[in-house]
Amino acid sequence: MASPPKEPSELLLNGRSSILKSGEMQQLAPHLPPRMTTGHPWSLLYCTARNGFSLKTLYRSMTSLSCPVLLVIRDTNGQMFGAFSSTSIRVSSSFYGTGETFLFSFSPELKVFKWTGSNTFFMKGDADLLVIGGGSGKFGLWLDGDLYRGGSCPCETFNNETLSHQEEFFIQDLEVWALP
């Protein structure tokens, strides 16, 4: 017996992204867990254009939230990339997150790097550094405390490529969208 056709995934934003265009959002949608694309709009929690460049301010924007987030970055070379997490970004003394976490890059086509199952180094944050993915001393994505610089290396958690054109980059724009 044939299964019913799958409903098309759609990513609805409550507001406008200065980084992602509609076509890029729709390319990302099928990679999100189905419950994330069921018609509920994502809200812009943090953006550098409005909130400034500060990791502490980013953390404060998510205080008392426990919801999925989409972190989107454009570097000064125009490269777009980021991460999805089923939990909000927060300060932590150890790694946290779930196997739904993934990294992505538009280079220029969308590439998605899902959890490999090799470790659980999903996310970890302190006042000076946010890291996503890791293993063997390398991070899939890291951002400094000023949200000025970041880096990306292949890591065991996601078996990803370098997300930016270079292993270290400068952040031009950063947004965090949440599904509260």
C-alpha positions in Angstrom: 0.0 0.0 0.0 1.4 3.4 -1.0 2.0 5.9 1.8 0.2 9.3 1.4 2.3 12.1 -0.2 4.4 14.0 2.3 3.3 17.6 3.0 5.9 20.1 1.7 8.1 21.5 4.5 8.0 25.2 4.9 10.0 27.5 7.2 7.9 30.5 8.2 9.7 33.5 9.8 7.9 36.1 12.0 10.0 38.9 10.6 12.6 39.3 7.9 16.1 37.8 7.8 18.9 40.1 6.6 20.9 36.9 5.8 18.6 34.2 4.5 16.4 34.7 1.5 13.1 32.8 1.0 14.6 30.2 -1.3 17.4 29.4 1.1 14.9 29.1 4.0 12.8 26.6 1.9 16.0 24.6 1.1 16.7 24.3 4.9 13.1 23.4 5.8 13.2 19.7 4.8 16.3 19.1 7.0 14.5 20.3 10.2 12.6 17.9 12.3 9.0 17.8 10.9 7.5 19.4 14.1 9.6 22.5 13.3 7.9 23.2 10.0 4.2 22.7 10.9 3.1 26.3 10.2 4.3 27.9 13.5 6.5 31.0 12.7 10.0 31.3 13.9 10.8 34.5 15.8 14.0 36.6 15.6 15.5 36.4 19.1 18.9 38.0 18.4 20.6 39.8 15.5 23.8 41.8 15.4 22.2 44.6 13.5 19.7 45.2 16.3 21.5 43.8 19.5 25.1 44.4 18.7 28.1 42.0 18.7 28.1 40.3 22.1 27.9 36.6 23.0 26.7 37.6 26.5 23.7 39.5 24.9 23.0 36.5 22.7 22.8 34.3 25.9 20.6 36.9 27.7 18.2 36.9 24.7 17.5 33.2 25.4 17.3 33.3 29.2 14.5 31.0 30.4 13.9 29.7 26.9 14.1 26.0 26.1 13.2 25.9 22.4 14.7 25.0 19.0 17.0 27.6 17.5 18.5 28.3 14.1 21.8 30.2 14.2 22.6 31.9 10.8 25.9 33.7 10.0 27.2 35.7 7.1 30.9 36.3 7.2 32.7 39.3 5.7 33.4 37.2 2.5 29.6 36.8 2.0 29.6 33.1 2.9 26.4 31.9 4.7 26.3 29.1 7.2 25.1 28.1 10.6 23.6 25.5 12.9 20.3 24.1 14.0 19.8 23.0 17.6 16.6 21.5 19.2 17.6 23.4 22.4 18.4 27.1 23.0 21.9 28.4 23.2 23.1 28.8 26.8 26.1 29.0 29.1 27.1 25.5 30.1 29.9 23.7 31.9 29.6 20.6 29.6 28.3 19.8 26.1 24.5 19.7 25.7 22.0 19.1 22.9 20.6 16.2 20.9 21.2 14.3 17.7 18.9 16.6 15.9 21.6 19.3 15.9 23.3 19.9 12.6 25.6 22.3 10.8 24.9 23.8 7.3 26.5 25.9 4.7 25.5 27.5 1.5 28.6 27.2 -0.7 26.8 28.2 -2.9 24.4 25.1 -2.7 23.1 24.0 0.6 25.2 21.4 2.4 23.8 19.9 5.6 26.0 18.0 8.1 24.0 15.8 10.4 25.2 14.0 13.6 27.4 11.1 12.9 26.8 9.4 16.2 30.6 9.3 17.0 30.3 11.6 20.0 27.8 14.0 21.7 29.8 17.2 21.5 26.8 19.2 20.2 27.1 22.6 21.9 29.0 24.2 24.7 29.1 27.9 25.7 30.9 30.1 28.2 31.3 33.9 28.4 34.1 33.9 25.8 33.3 31.1 23.4 30.5 29.2 21.9 31.3 25.9 20.2 29.2 23.5 18.1 30.5 20.1 17.3 33.9 18.8 18.2 36.5 16.0 18.5 40.2 15.7 18.4 40.7 19.3 19.5 38.7 20.7 16.5 35.3 22.4 16.5 32.7 22.3 13.7 31.9 25.9 14.5 33.1 28.3 17.1 32.4 32.0 17.9 34.3 34.3 20.1 32.8 36.3 23.0 32.6 39.5 20.9 30.9 37.7 18.0 33.6 39.3 15.9 35.6 36.2 14.9 34.8 32.6 14.5 36.1 29.4 12.9 35.1 26.1 11.4 37.0 22.9 11.0 36.0 19.4 10.1 34.9 17.6 13.3 33.9 14.1 14.4 30.4 15.2 15.6 29.2 16.1 12.1 31.9 15.0 9.7 31.5 18.5 8.2 33.5 20.4 5.7 34.9 23.8 6.8 31.7 26.0 6.7 33.4 29.2 5.6 35.8 29.6 2.8 38.6 29.8 5.4 39.0 28.1 8.8 38.9 31.4 10.6 36.5 34.2 9.6 35.1 37.5 10.6 31.3 37.8 11.3 29.4 40.4 9.3 25.9 39.4 10.4 24.5 36.9 12.8 20.9 36.0 13.6 19.2 33.5 16.0 15.7 32.4 15.2 13.6 30.5 17.7 10.4 28.4 17.6 9.0 29.4 21.0 
